[in-house]
Amino acid sequence: MKFCSECGAPVELRVPEGDDRPRYTCTQCDIIHYQNPRVVVGCLPTIGDQVLLC
Ligand SMILES: [Zn+2]
């Protein structure tokens, strides 16, 4: 990642305050761009007193 997706300014790889790993951080707006975010989705259909976990 070279540029911020919010403002277009260059990003730098540094450890943000309160974190322990290097993250791509915008040099202008200080937004932290986390890589490889994983989306978790759940579904809990119920019929009467039966529950299906999927
Ligand atoms: Zn930015």
mmCIF file of the protein (N, C-alpha, C, O) and its ligand, coordinates in Angstrom:
data_MODEL
# 
_entry.id   MODEL 
# 
loop_
_entity.id 
_entity.type 
_entity.pdbx_number_of_molecules 
1 polymer     1 
2 non-polymer 1 
# 
_entity_poly.entity_id                      1 
_entity_poly.type                           'polypeptide(L)' 
_entity_poly.nstd_linkage                   no 
_entity_poly.nstd_monomer                   no 
_entity_poly.pdbx_seq_one_letter_code       MKFCSECGAPVELRVPEGDDRPRYTCTQCDIIHYQNPRVVVGCLPTIGDQVLLC 
_entity_poly.pdbx_seq_one_letter_code_can   MKFCSECGAPVELRVPEGDDRPRYTCTQCDIIHYQNPRVVVGCLPTIGDQVLLC 
_entity_poly.pdbx_strand_id                 A 
# 
loop_
_entity_poly_seq.entity_id 
_entity_poly_seq.num 
_entity_poly_seq.mon_id 
_entity_poly_seq.hetero 
1 1  MET n 
1 2  LYS n 
1 3  PHE n 
1 4  CYS n 
1 5  SER n 
1 6  GLU n 
1 7  CYS n 
1 8  GLY n 
1 9  ALA n 
1 10 PRO n 
1 11 VAL n 
1 12 GLU n 
1 13 LEU n 
1 14 ARG n 
1 15 VAL n 
1 16 PRO n 
1 17 GLU n 
1 18 GLY n 
1 19 ASP n 
1 20 ASP n 
1 21 ARG n 
1 22 PRO n 
1 23 ARG n 
1 24 TYR n 
1 25 THR n 
1 26 CYS n 
1 27 THR n 
1 28 GLN n 
1 29 CYS n 
1 30 ASP n 
1 31 ILE n 
1 32 ILE n 
1 33 HIS n 
1 34 TYR n 
1 35 GLN n 
1 36 ASN n 
1 37 PRO n 
1 38 ARG n 
1 39 VAL n 
1 40 VAL n 
1 41 VAL n 
1 42 GLY n 
1 43 CYS n 
1 44 LEU n 
1 45 PRO n 
1 46 THR n 
1 47 ILE n 
1 48 GLY n 
1 49 ASP n 
1 50 GLN n 
1 51 VAL n 
1 52 LEU n 
1 53 LEU n 
1 54 CYS n 
# 
loop_
_struct_asym.id 
_struct_asym.entity_id 
A 1 
B 2 
# 
loop_
_chem_comp.id 
_chem_comp.type 
_chem_comp.mon_nstd_flag 
ALA 'L-peptide linking' y 
ARG 'L-peptide linking' y 
ASN 'L-peptide linking' y 
ASP 'L-peptide linking' y 
CYS 'L-peptide linking' y 
GLN 'L-peptide linking' y 
GLU 'L-peptide linking' y 
GLY 'peptide linking'   y 
HIS 'L-peptide linking' y 
ILE 'L-peptide linking' y 
LEU 'L-peptide linking' y 
LYS 'L-peptide linking' y 
MET 'L-peptide linking' y 
PHE 'L-peptide linking' y 
PRO 'L-peptide linking' y 
SER 'L-peptide linking' y 
THR 'L-peptide linking' y 
TYR 'L-peptide linking' y 
VAL 'L-peptide linking' y 
ZN  non-polymer         . 
# 
_pdbx_entity_nonpoly.entity_id   2 
_pdbx_entity_nonpoly.name        ? 
_pdbx_entity_nonpoly.comp_id     ZN 
# 
_pdbx_nonpoly_scheme.asym_id         B 
_pdbx_nonpoly_scheme.entity_id       2 
_pdbx_nonpoly_scheme.mon_id          ZN 
_pdbx_nonpoly_scheme.ndb_seq_num     1 
_pdbx_nonpoly_scheme.pdb_seq_num     101 
_pdbx_nonpoly_scheme.auth_seq_num    101 
_pdbx_nonpoly_scheme.pdb_mon_id      ZN 
_pdbx_nonpoly_scheme.auth_mon_id     ZN 
_pdbx_nonpoly_scheme.pdb_strand_id   A 
_pdbx_nonpoly_scheme.pdb_ins_code    . 
# 
loop_
_atom_site.group_PDB 
_atom_site.id 
_atom_site.type_symbol 
_atom_site.label_atom_id 
_atom_site.label_alt_id 
_atom_site.label_comp_id 
_atom_site.label_asym_id 
_atom_site.label_entity_id 
_atom_site.label_seq_id 
_atom_site.pdbx_PDB_ins_code 
_atom_site.Cartn_x 
_atom_site.Cartn_y 
_atom_site.Cartn_z 
_atom_site.occupancy 
_atom_site.B_iso_or_equiv 
_atom_site.pdbx_formal_charge 
_atom_site.auth_seq_id 
_atom_site.auth_comp_id 
_atom_site.auth_asym_id 
_atom_site.auth_atom_id 
_atom_site.pdbx_PDB_model_num 
ATOM   1   N  N  . MET A 1 1  ? 0.846   -1.173  0.000  1.00 0.00 ? 1   MET A N  1 
ATOM   2   C  CA . MET A 1 1  ? 0.000   0.000   0.000  1.00 0.00 ? 1   MET A CA 1 
ATOM   3   C  C  . MET A 1 1  ? 0.892   1.237   0.000  1.00 0.00 ? 1   MET A C  1 
ATOM   4   O  O  . MET A 1 1  ? 1.804   1.355   0.818  1.00 0.00 ? 1   MET A O  1 
ATOM   5   N  N  . LYS A 1 2  ? 0.620   2.155   -0.922 1.00 0.00 ? 2   LYS A N  1 
ATOM   6   C  CA . LYS A 1 2  ? 1.447   3.350   -1.032 1.00 0.00 ? 2   LYS A CA 1 
ATOM   7   C  C  . LYS A 1 2  ? 0.689   4.623   -0.677 1.00 0.00 ? 2   LYS A C  1 
ATOM   8   O  O  . LYS A 1 2  ? 1.274   5.589   -0.187 1.00 0.00 ? 2   LYS A O  1 
ATOM   9   N  N  . PHE A 1 3  ? -0.631  4.614   -0.931 1.00 0.00 ? 3   PHE A N  1 
ATOM   10  C  CA . PHE A 1 3  ? -1.404  5.834   -0.708 1.00 0.00 ? 3   PHE A CA 1 
ATOM   11  C  C  . PHE A 1 3  ? -2.667  5.549   0.106  1.00 0.00 ? 3   PHE A C  1 
ATOM   12  O  O  . PHE A 1 3  ? -3.229  4.455   0.059  1.00 0.00 ? 3   PHE A O  1 
ATOM   13  N  N  . CYS A 1 4  ? -3.081  6.546   0.834  1.00 0.00 ? 4   CYS A N  1 
ATOM   14  C  CA . CYS A 1 4  ? -4.259  6.438   1.691  1.00 0.00 ? 4   CYS A CA 1 
ATOM   15  C  C  . CYS A 1 4  ? -5.531  6.358   0.833  1.00 0.00 ? 4   CYS A C  1 
ATOM   16  O  O  . CYS A 1 4  ? -5.704  7.135   -0.106 1.00 0.00 ? 4   CYS A O  1 
ATOM   17  N  N  . SER A 1 5  ? -6.406  5.420   1.164  1.00 0.00 ? 5   SER A N  1 
ATOM   18  C  CA . SER A 1 5  ? -7.657  5.292   0.415  1.00 0.00 ? 5   SER A CA 1 
ATOM   19  C  C  . SER A 1 5  ? -8.679  6.347   0.821  1.00 0.00 ? 5   SER A C  1 
ATOM   20  O  O  . SER A 1 5  ? -9.709  6.492   0.162  1.00 0.00 ? 5   SER A O  1 
ATOM   21  N  N  . GLU A 1 6  ? -8.411  7.084   1.894  1.00 0.00 ? 6   GLU A N  1 
ATOM   22  C  CA . GLU A 1 6  ? -9.336  8.134   2.346  1.00 0.00 ? 6   GLU A CA 1 
ATOM   23  C  C  . GLU A 1 6  ? -8.990  9.498   1.749  1.00 0.00 ? 6   GLU A C  1 
ATOM   24  O  O  . GLU A 1 6  ? -9.875  10.225  1.299  1.00 0.00 ? 6   GLU A O  1 
ATOM   25  N  N  . CYS A 1 7  ? -7.686  9.844   1.747  1.00 0.00 ? 7   CYS A N  1 
ATOM   26  C  CA . CYS A 1 7  ? -7.317  11.195  1.319  1.00 0.00 ? 7   CYS A CA 1 
ATOM   27  C  C  . CYS A 1 7  ? -6.276  11.215  0.194  1.00 0.00 ? 7   CYS A C  1 
ATOM   28  O  O  . CYS A 1 7  ? -6.032  12.273  -0.386 1.00 0.00 ? 7   CYS A O  1 
ATOM   29  N  N  . GLY A 1 8  ? -5.658  10.077  -0.127 1.00 0.00 ? 8   GLY A N  1 
ATOM   30  C  CA . GLY A 1 8  ? -4.708  10.025  -1.229 1.00 0.00 ? 8   GLY A CA 1 
ATOM   31  C  C  . GLY A 1 8  ? -3.282  10.379  -0.867 1.00 0.00 ? 8   GLY A C  1 
ATOM   32  O  O  . GLY A 1 8  ? -2.405  10.344  -1.731 1.00 0.00 ? 8   GLY A O  1 
ATOM   33  N  N  . ALA A 1 9  ? -3.025  10.718  0.379  1.00 0.00 ? 9   ALA A N  1 
ATOM   34  C  CA . ALA A 1 9  ? -1.669  11.065  0.817  1.00 0.00 ? 9   ALA A CA 1 
ATOM   35  C  C  . ALA A 1 9  ? -0.836  9.783   0.947  1.00 0.00 ? 9   ALA A C  1 
ATOM   36  O  O  . ALA A 1 9  ? -1.395  8.693   1.068  1.00 0.00 ? 9   ALA A O  1 
ATOM   37  N  N  . PRO A 1 10 ? 0.500   9.908   0.925  1.00 0.00 ? 10  PRO A N  1 
ATOM   38  C  CA . PRO A 1 10 ? 1.344   8.716   1.101  1.00 0.00 ? 10  PRO A CA 1 
ATOM   39  C  C  . PRO A 1 10 ? 1.143   8.093   2.488  1.00 0.00 ? 10  PRO A C  1 
ATOM   40  O  O  . PRO A 1 10 ? 0.860   8.794   3.459  1.00 0.00 ? 10  PRO A O  1 
ATOM   41  N  N  . VAL A 1 11 ? 1.292   6.777   2.562  1.00 0.00 ? 11  VAL A N  1 
ATOM   42  C  CA . VAL A 1 11 ? 1.219   6.087   3.850  1.00 0.00 ? 11  VAL A CA 1 
ATOM   43  C  C  . VAL A 1 11 ? 2.613   5.608   4.229  1.00 0.00 ? 11  VAL A C  1 
ATOM   44  O  O  . VAL A 1 11 ? 3.479   5.432   3.372  1.00 0.00 ? 11  VAL A O  1 
ATOM   45  N  N  . GLU A 1 12 ? 2.814   5.401   5.528  1.00 0.00 ? 12  GLU A N  1 
ATOM   46  C  CA . GLU A 1 12 ? 4.094   4.863   6.000  1.00 0.00 ? 12  GLU A CA 1 
ATOM   47  C  C  . GLU A 1 12 ? 3.806   3.666   6.903  1.00 0.00 ? 12  GLU A C  1 
ATOM   48  O  O  . GLU A 1 12 ? 2.752   3.574   7.532  1.00 0.00 ? 12  GLU A O  1 
ATOM   49  N  N  . LEU A 1 13 ? 4.782   2.748   6.946  1.00 0.00 ? 13  LEU A N  1 
ATOM   50  C  CA . LEU A 1 13 ? 4.638   1.568   7.779  1.00 0.00 ? 13  LEU A CA 1 
ATOM   51  C  C  . LEU A 1 13 ? 5.258   1.862   9.134  1.00 0.00 ? 13  LEU A C  1 
ATOM   52  O  O  . LEU A 1 13 ? 6.477   1.990   9.245  1.00 0.00 ? 13  LEU A O  1 
ATOM   53  N  N  . ARG A 1 14 ? 4.434   1.968   10.160 1.00 0.00 ? 14  ARG A N  1 
ATOM   54  C  CA . ARG A 1 14 ? 4.916   2.244   11.518 1.00 0.00 ? 14  ARG A CA 1 
ATOM   55  C  C  . ARG A 1 14 ? 3.961   1.618   12.525 1.00 0.00 ? 14  ARG A C  1 
ATOM   56  O  O  . ARG A 1 14 ? 2.834   1.244   12.198 1.00 0.00 ? 14  ARG A O  1 
ATOM   57  N  N  . VAL A 1 15 ? 4.441   1.517   13.748 1.00 0.00 ? 15  VAL A N  1 
ATOM   58  C  CA . VAL A 1 15 ? 3.626   0.955   14.823 1.00 0.00 ? 15  VAL A CA 1 
ATOM   59  C  C  . VAL A 1 15 ? 2.789   2.077   15.425 1.00 0.00 ? 15  VAL A C  1 
ATOM   60  O  O  . VAL A 1 15 ? 3.337   2.993   16.037 1.00 0.00 ? 15  VAL A O  1 
ATOM   61  N  N  . PRO A 1 16 ? 1.471   2.020   15.261 1.00 0.00 ? 16  PRO A N  1 
ATOM   62  C  CA . PRO A 1 16 ? 0.633   3.083   15.833 1.00 0.00 ? 16  PRO A CA 1 
ATOM   63  C  C  . PRO A 1 16 ? 0.629   3.018   17.361 1.00 0.00 ? 16  PRO A C  1 
ATOM   64  O  O  . PRO A 1 16 ? 0.906   1.975   17.954 1.00 0.00 ? 16  PRO A O  1 
ATOM   65  N  N  . GLU A 1 17 ? 0.315   4.138   17.974 1.00 0.00 ? 17  GLU A N  1 
ATOM   66  C  CA . GLU A 1 17 ? 0.250   4.210   19.430 1.00 0.00 ? 17  GLU A CA 1 
ATOM   67  C  C  . GLU A 1 17 ? -0.824  3.245   19.937 1.00 0.00 ? 17  GLU A C  1 
ATOM   68  O  O  . GLU A 1 17 ? -1.949  3.243   19.437 1.00 0.00 ? 17  GLU A O  1 
ATOM   69  N  N  . GLY A 1 18 ? -0.475  2.438   20.917 1.00 0.00 ? 18  GLY A N  1 
ATOM   70  C  CA . GLY A 1 18 ? -1.413  1.478   21.475 1.00 0.00 ? 18  GLY A CA 1 
ATOM   71  C  C  . GLY A 1 18 ? -1.439  0.153   20.753 1.00 0.00 ? 18  GLY A C  1 
ATOM   72  O  O  . GLY A 1 18 ? -2.213  -0.734  21.112 1.00 0.00 ? 18  GLY A O  1 
ATOM   73  N  N  . ASP A 1 19 ? -0.597  0.002   19.733 1.00 0.00 ? 19  ASP A N  1 
ATOM   74  C  CA . ASP A 1 19 ? -0.535  -1.242  18.962 1.00 0.00 ? 19  ASP A CA 1 
ATOM   75  C  C  . ASP A 1 19 ? 0.858   -1.840  19.147 1.00 0.00 ? 19  ASP A C  1 
ATOM   76  O  O  . ASP A 1 19 ? 1.753   -1.190  19.687 1.00 0.00 ? 19  ASP A O  1 
ATOM   77  N  N  . ASP A 1 20 ? 1.035   -3.081  18.697 1.00 0.00 ? 20  ASP A N  1 
ATOM   78  C  CA . ASP A 1 20 ? 2.351   -3.706  18.821 1.00 0.00 ? 20  ASP A CA 1 
ATOM   79  C  C  . ASP A 1 20 ? 2.870   -4.239  17.491 1.00 0.00 ? 20  ASP A C  1 
ATOM   80  O  O  . ASP A 1 20 ? 3.876   -4.948  17.451 1.00 0.00 ? 20  ASP A O  1 
ATOM   81  N  N  . ARG A 1 21 ? 2.186   -3.896  16.410 1.00 0.00 ? 21  ARG A N  1 
ATOM   82  C  CA . ARG A 1 21 ? 2.621   -4.358  15.089 1.00 0.00 ? 21  ARG A CA 1 
ATOM   83  C  C  . ARG A 1 21 ? 2.664   -3.181  14.119 1.00 0.00 ? 21  ARG A C  1 
ATOM   84  O  O  . ARG A 1 21 ? 1.897   -2.227  14.252 1.00 0.00 ? 21  ARG A O  1 
ATOM   85  N  N  . PRO A 1 22 ? 3.568   -3.255  13.144 1.00 0.00 ? 22  PRO A N  1 
ATOM   86  C  CA . PRO A 1 22 ? 3.602   -2.190  12.141 1.00 0.00 ? 22  PRO A CA 1 
ATOM   87  C  C  . PRO A 1 22 ? 2.348   -2.216  11.259 1.00 0.00 ? 22  PRO A C  1 
ATOM   88  O  O  . PRO A 1 22 ? 1.916   -3.271  10.796 1.00 0.00 ? 22  PRO A O  1 
ATOM   89  N  N  . ARG A 1 23 ? 1.790   -1.050  11.045 1.00 0.00 ? 23  ARG A N  1 
ATOM   90  C  CA . ARG A 1 23 ? 0.588   -0.899  10.203 1.00 0.00 ? 23  ARG A CA 1 
ATOM   91  C  C  . ARG A 1 23 ? 0.838   0.232   9.224  1.00 0.00 ? 23  ARG A C  1 
ATOM   92  O  O  . ARG A 1 23 ? 1.613   1.153   9.487  1.00 0.00 ? 23  ARG A O  1 
ATOM   93  N  N  . TYR A 1 24 ? 0.153   0.138   8.074  1.00 0.00 ? 24  TYR A N  1 
ATOM   94  C  CA . TYR A 1 24 ? 0.208   1.242   7.125  1.00 0.00 ? 24  TYR A CA 1 
ATOM   95  C  C  . TYR A 1 24 ? -0.658  2.370   7.666  1.00 0.00 ? 24  TYR A C  1 
ATOM   96  O  O  . TYR A 1 24 ? -1.868  2.217   7.833  1.00 0.00 ? 24  TYR A O  1 
ATOM   97  N  N  . THR A 1 25 ? -0.025  3.499   7.935  1.00 0.00 ? 25  THR A N  1 
ATOM   98  C  CA . THR A 1 25 ? -0.699  4.639   8.544  1.00 0.00 ? 25  THR A CA 1 
ATOM   99  C  C  . THR A 1 25 ? -0.537  5.856   7.644  1.00 0.00 ? 25  THR A C  1 
ATOM   100 O  O  . THR A 1 25 ? 0.553   6.118   7.135  1.00 0.00 ? 25  THR A O  1 
ATOM   101 N  N  . CYS A 1 26 ? -1.611  6.589   7.450  1.00 0.00 ? 26  CYS A N  1 
ATOM   102 C  CA . CYS A 1 26 ? -1.585  7.773   6.600  1.00 0.00 ? 26  CYS A CA 1 
ATOM   103 C  C  . CYS A 1 26 ? -0.753  8.874   7.261  1.00 0.00 ? 26  CYS A C  1 
ATOM   104 O  O  . CYS A 1 26 ? -0.847  9.101   8.467  1.00 0.00 ? 26  CYS A O  1 
ATOM   105 N  N  . THR A 1 27 ? 0.058   9.548   6.455  1.00 0.00 ? 27  THR A N  1 
ATOM   106 C  CA . THR A 1 27 ? 0.898   10.620  6.982  1.00 0.00 ? 27  THR A CA 1 
ATOM   107 C  C  . THR A 1 27 ? 0.118   11.923  7.168  1.00 0.00 ? 27  THR A C  1 
ATOM   108 O  O  . THR A 1 27 ? 0.596   12.837  7.841  1.00 0.00 ? 27  THR A O  1 
ATOM   109 N  N  . GLN A 1 28 ? -1.077  12.016  6.580  1.00 0.00 ? 28  GLN A N  1 
ATOM   110 C  CA . GLN A 1 28 ? -1.868  13.244  6.681  1.00 0.00 ? 28  GLN A CA 1 
ATOM   111 C  C  . GLN A 1 28 ? -3.044  13.107  7.647  1.00 0.00 ? 28  GLN A C  1 
ATOM   112 O  O  . GLN A 1 28 ? -3.215  13.941  8.536  1.00 0.00 ? 28  GLN A O  1 
ATOM   113 N  N  . CYS A 1 29 ? -3.855  12.060  7.478  1.00 0.00 ? 29  CYS A N  1 
ATOM   114 C  CA . CYS A 1 29 ? -5.069  11.960  8.298  1.00 0.00 ? 29  CYS A CA 1 
ATOM   115 C  C  . CYS A 1 29 ? -4.940  10.903  9.397  1.00 0.00 ? 29  CYS A C  1 
ATOM   116 O  O  . CYS A 1 29 ? -5.877  10.714  10.173 1.00 0.00 ? 29  CYS A O  1 
ATOM   117 N  N  . ASP A 1 30 ? -3.804  10.215  9.478  1.00 0.00 ? 30  ASP A N  1 
ATOM   118 C  CA . ASP A 1 30 ? -3.512  9.245   10.545 1.00 0.00 ? 30  ASP A CA 1 
ATOM   119 C  C  . ASP A 1 30 ? -4.461  8.050   10.584 1.00 0.00 ? 30  ASP A C  1 
ATOM   120 O  O  . ASP A 1 30 ? -4.560  7.369   11.605 1.00 0.00 ? 30  ASP A O  1 
ATOM   121 N  N  . ILE A 1 31 ? -5.156  7.795   9.481  1.00 0.00 ? 31  ILE A N  1 
ATOM   122 C  CA . ILE A 1 31 ? -5.996  6.591   9.424  1.00 0.00 ? 31  ILE A CA 1 
ATOM   123 C  C  . ILE A 1 31 ? -5.091  5.378   9.315  1.00 0.00 ? 31  ILE A C  1 
ATOM   124 O  O  . ILE A 1 31 ? -4.111  5.388   8.569  1.00 0.00 ? 31  ILE A O  1 
ATOM   125 N  N  . ILE A 1 32 ? -5.422  4.332   10.061 1.00 0.00 ? 32  ILE A N  1 
ATOM   126 C  CA . ILE A 1 32 ? -4.662  3.090   10.031 1.00 0.00 ? 32  ILE A CA 1 
ATOM   127 C  C  . ILE A 1 32 ? -5.347  2.136   9.065  1.00 0.00 ? 32  ILE A C  1 
ATOM   128 O  O  . ILE A 1 32 ? -6.542  1.865   9.181  1.00 0.00 ? 32  ILE A O  1 
ATOM   129 N  N  . HIS A 1 33 ? -4.566  1.625   8.102  1.00 0.00 ? 33  HIS A N  1 
ATOM   130 C  CA . HIS A 1 33 ? -5.124  0.705   7.110  1.00 0.00 ? 33  HIS A CA 1 
ATOM   131 C  C  . HIS A 1 33 ? -4.730  -0.710  7.496  1.00 0.00 ? 33  HIS A C  1 
ATOM   132 O  O  . HIS A 1 33 ? -3.586  -1.118  7.301  1.00 0.00 ? 33  HIS A O  1 
ATOM   133 N  N  . TYR A 1 34 ? -5.673  -1.450  8.039  1.00 0.00 ? 34  TYR A N  1 
ATOM   134 C  CA . TYR A 1 34 ? -5.417  -2.832  8.426  1.00 0.00 ? 34  TYR A CA 1 
ATOM   135 C  C  . TYR A 1 34 ? -5.490  -3.710  7.191  1.00 0.00 ? 34  TYR A C  1 
ATOM   136 O  O  . TYR A 1 34 ? -6.369  -3.546  6.345  1.00 0.00 ? 34  TYR A O  1 
ATOM   137 N  N  . GLN A 1 35 ? -4.544  -4.655  7.099  1.00 0.00 ? 35  GLN A N  1 
ATOM   138 C  CA . GLN A 1 35 ? -4.504  -5.538  5.937  1.00 0.00 ? 35  GLN A CA 1 
ATOM   139 C  C  . GLN A 1 35 ? -5.249  -6.826  6.233  1.00 0.00 ? 35  GLN A C  1 
ATOM   140 O  O  . GLN A 1 35 ? -5.297  -7.296  7.370  1.00 0.00 ? 35  GLN A O  1 
ATOM   141 N  N  . ASN A 1 36 ? -5.820  -7.377  5.193  1.00 0.00 ? 36  ASN A N  1 
ATOM   142 C  CA . ASN A 1 36 ? -6.478  -8.667  5.234  1.00 0.00 ? 36  ASN A CA 1 
ATOM   143 C  C  . ASN A 1 36 ? -7.551  -8.745  6.324  1.00 0.00 ? 36  ASN A C  1 
ATOM   144 O  O  . ASN A 1 36 ? -7.531  -9.667  7.139  1.00 0.00 ? 36  ASN A O  1 
ATOM   145 N  N  . PRO A 1 37 ? -8.470  -7.805  6.350  1.00 0.00 ? 37  PRO A N  1 
ATOM   146 C  CA . PRO A 1 37 ? -9.545  -7.928  7.343  1.00 0.00 ? 37  PRO A CA 1 
ATOM   147 C  C  . PRO A 1 37 ? -10.437 -9.118  6.998  1.00 0.00 ? 37  PRO A C  1 
ATOM   148 O  O  . PRO A 1 37 ? -10.771 -9.330  5.832  1.00 0.00 ? 37  PRO A O  1 
ATOM   149 N  N  . ARG A 1 38 ? -10.808 -9.862  7.972  1.00 0.00 ? 38  ARG A N  1 
ATOM   150 C  CA . ARG A 1 38 ? -11.648 -11.035 7.750  1.00 0.00 ? 38  ARG A CA 1 
ATOM   151 C  C  . ARG A 1 38 ? -13.073 -10.719 8.190  1.00 0.00 ? 38  ARG A C  1 
ATOM   152 O  O  . ARG A 1 38 ? -13.319 -10.278 9.313  1.00 0.00 ? 38  ARG A O  1 
ATOM   153 N  N  . VAL A 1 39 ? -13.984 -10.954 7.287  1.00 0.00 ? 39  VAL A N  1 
ATOM   154 C  CA . VAL A 1 39 ? -15.388 -10.706 7.572  1.00 0.00 ? 39  VAL A CA 1 
ATOM   155 C  C  . VAL A 1 39 ? -15.983 -11.970 8.180  1.00 0.00 ? 39  VAL A C  1 
ATOM   156 O  O  . VAL A 1 39 ? -15.806 -13.068 7.652  1.00 0.00 ? 39  VAL A O  1 
ATOM   157 N  N  . VAL A 1 40 ? -16.679 -11.808 9.277  1.00 0.00 ? 40  VAL A N  1 
ATOM   158 C  CA . VAL A 1 40 ? -17.326 -12.941 9.935  1.00 0.00 ? 40  VAL A CA 1 
ATOM   159 C  C  . VAL A 1 40 ? -18.826 -12.707 9.882  1.00 0.00 ? 40  VAL A C  1 
ATOM   160 O  O  . VAL A 1 40 ? -19.324 -11.659 10.293 1.00 0.00 ? 40  VAL A O  1 
ATOM   161 N  N  . VAL A 1 41 ? -19.535 -13.702 9.369  1.00 0.00 ? 41  VAL A N  1 
ATOM   162 C  CA . VAL A 1 41 ? -20.979 -13.589 9.234  1.00 0.00 ? 41  VAL A CA 1 
ATOM   163 C  C  . VAL A 1 41 ? -21.606 -14.809 9.896  1.00 0.00 ? 41  VAL A C  1 
ATOM   164 O  O  . VAL A 1 41 ? -21.109 -15.926 9.756  1.00 0.00 ? 41  VAL A O  1 
ATOM   165 N  N  . GLY A 1 42 ? -22.670 -14.592 10.598 1.00 0.00 ? 42  GLY A N  1 
ATOM   166 C  CA . GLY A 1 42 ? -23.376 -15.694 11.233 1.00 0.00 ? 42  GLY A CA 1 
ATOM   167 C  C  . GLY A 1 42 ? -24.850 -15.637 10.911 1.00 0.00 ? 42  GLY A C  1 
ATOM   168 O  O  . GLY A 1 42 ? -25.384 -14.596 10.529 1.00 0.00 ? 42  GLY A O  1 
ATOM   169 N  N  . CYS A 1 43 ? -25.494 -16.770 11.070 1.00 0.00 ? 43  CYS A N  1 
ATOM   170 C  CA . CYS A 1 43 ? -26.925 -16.859 10.807 1.00 0.00 ? 43  CYS A CA 1 
ATOM   171 C  C  . CYS A 1 43 ? -27.527 -17.760 11.876 1.00 0.00 ? 43  CYS A C  1 
ATOM   172 O  O  . CYS A 1 43 ? -26.965 -18.811 12.186 1.00 0.00 ? 43  CYS A O  1 
ATOM   173 N  N  . LEU A 1 44 ? -28.644 -17.369 12.433 1.00 0.00 ? 44  LEU A N  1 
ATOM   174 C  CA . LEU A 1 44 ? -29.264 -18.138 13.504 1.00 0.00 ? 44  LEU A CA 1 
ATOM   175 C  C  . LEU A 1 44 ? -30.766 -18.255 13.241 1.00 0.00 ? 44  LEU A C  1 
ATOM   176 O  O  . LEU A 1 44 ? -31.568 -17.581 13.888 1.00 0.00 ? 44  LEU A O  1 
ATOM   177 N  N  . PRO A 1 45 ? -31.145 -19.119 12.284 1.00 0.00 ? 45  PRO A N  1 
ATOM   178 C  CA . PRO A 1 45 ? -32.580 -19.289 12.011 1.00 0.00 ? 45  PRO A CA 1 
ATOM   179 C  C  . PRO A 1 45 ? -33.243 -20.132 13.108 1.00 0.00 ? 45  PRO A C  1 
ATOM   180 O  O  . PRO A 1 45 ? -32.675 -21.105 13.604 1.00 0.00 ? 45  PRO A O  1 
ATOM   181 N  N  . THR A 1 46 ? -34.434 -19.733 13.456 1.00 0.00 ? 46  THR A N  1 
ATOM   182 C  CA . THR A 1 46 ? -35.189 -20.475 14.474 1.00 0.00 ? 46  THR A CA 1 
ATOM   183 C  C  . THR A 1 46 ? -36.577 -20.801 13.925 1.00 0.00 ? 46  THR A C  1 
ATOM   184 O  O  . THR A 1 46 ? -37.190 -20.002 13.217 1.00 0.00 ? 46  THR A O  1 
ATOM   185 N  N  . ILE A 1 47 ? -37.048 -21.984 14.271 1.00 0.00 ? 47  ILE A N  1 
ATOM   186 C  CA . ILE A 1 47 ? -38.426 -22.393 13.962 1.00 0.00 ? 47  ILE A CA 1 
ATOM   187 C  C  . ILE A 1 47 ? -38.993 -22.975 15.253 1.00 0.00 ? 47  ILE A C  1 
ATOM   188 O  O  . ILE A 1 47 ? -38.591 -24.055 15.687 1.00 0.00 ? 47  ILE A O  1 
ATOM   189 N  N  . GLY A 1 48 ? -39.910 -22.265 15.848 1.00 0.00 ? 48  GLY A N  1 
ATOM   190 C  CA . GLY A 1 48 ? -40.453 -22.723 17.128 1.00 0.00 ? 48  GLY A CA 1 
ATOM   191 C  C  . GLY A 1 48 ? -39.354 -22.747 18.172 1.00 0.00 ? 48  GLY A C  1 
ATOM   192 O  O  . GLY A 1 48 ? -38.722 -21.727 18.448 1.00 0.00 ? 48  GLY A O  1 
ATOM   193 N  N  . ASP A 1 49 ? -39.127 -23.931 18.757 1.00 0.00 ? 49  ASP A N  1 
ATOM   194 C  CA . ASP A 1 49 ? -38.072 -24.050 19.761 1.00 0.00 ? 49  ASP A CA 1 
ATOM   195 C  C  . ASP A 1 49 ? -36.809 -24.669 19.186 1.00 0.00 ? 49  ASP A C  1 
ATOM   196 O  O  . ASP A 1 49 ? -35.905 -25.022 19.943 1.00 0.00 ? 49  ASP A O  1 
ATOM   197 N  N  . GLN A 1 50 ? -36.719 -24.812 17.863 1.00 0.00 ? 50  GLN A N  1 
ATOM   198 C  CA . GLN A 1 50 ? -35.536 -25.376 17.226 1.00 0.00 ? 50  GLN A CA 1 
ATOM   199 C  C  . GLN A 1 50 ? -34.628 -24.263 16.714 1.00 0.00 ? 50  GLN A C  1 
ATOM   200 O  O  . GLN A 1 50 ? -35.101 -23.241 16.215 1.00 0.00 ? 50  GLN A O  1 
ATOM   201 N  N  . VAL A 1 51 ? -33.320 -24.474 16.843 1.00 0.00 ? 51  VAL A N  1 
ATOM   202 C  CA . VAL A 1 51 ? -32.330 -23.494 16.405 1.00 0.00 ? 51  VAL A CA 1 
ATOM   203 C  C  . VAL A 1 51 ? -31.350 -24.174 15.471 1.00 0.00 ? 51  VAL A C  1 
ATOM   204 O  O  . VAL A 1 51 ? -30.870 -25.270 15.760 1.00 0.00 ? 51  VAL A O  1 
ATOM   205 N  N  . LEU A 1 52 ? -31.052 -23.533 14.356 1.00 0.00 ? 52  LEU A N  1 
ATOM   206 C  CA . LEU A 1 52 ? -30.070 -24.055 13.411 1.00 0.00 ? 52  LEU A CA 1 
ATOM   207 C  C  . LEU A 1 52 ? -28.867 -23.118 13.403 1.00 0.00 ? 52  LEU A C  1 
ATOM   208 O  O  . LEU A 1 52 ? -28.992 -21.946 13.049 1.00 0.00 ? 52  LEU A O  1 
ATOM   209 N  N  . LEU A 1 53 ? -27.712 -23.627 13.789 1.00 0.00 ? 53  LEU A N  1 
ATOM   210 C  CA . LEU A 1 53 ? -26.485 -22.841 13.749 1.00 0.00 ? 53  LEU A CA 1 
ATOM   211 C  C  . LEU A 1 53 ? -25.784 -23.099 12.430 1.00 0.00 ? 53  LEU A C  1 
ATOM   212 O  O  . LEU A 1 53 ? -25.486 -24.247 12.100 1.00 0.00 ? 53  LEU A O  1 
ATOM   213 N  N  . CYS A 1 54 ? -25.519 -22.048 11.677 1.00 0.00 ? 54  CYS A N  1 
ATOM   214 C  CA . CYS A 1 54 ? -24.801 -22.235 10.408 1.00 0.00 ? 54  CYS A CA 1 
ATOM   215 C  C  . CYS A 1 54 ? -23.934 -21.040 10.129 1.00 0.00 ? 54  CYS A C  1 
ATOM   216 O  O  . CYS A 1 54 ? -23.247 -20.999 9.108  1.00 0.00 ? 54  CYS A O  1 
HETATM 217 ZN ZN . ZN  B 2 .  ? -5.264  9.789   4.672  1.00 0.00 2 101 ZN  A ZN 1 
# 
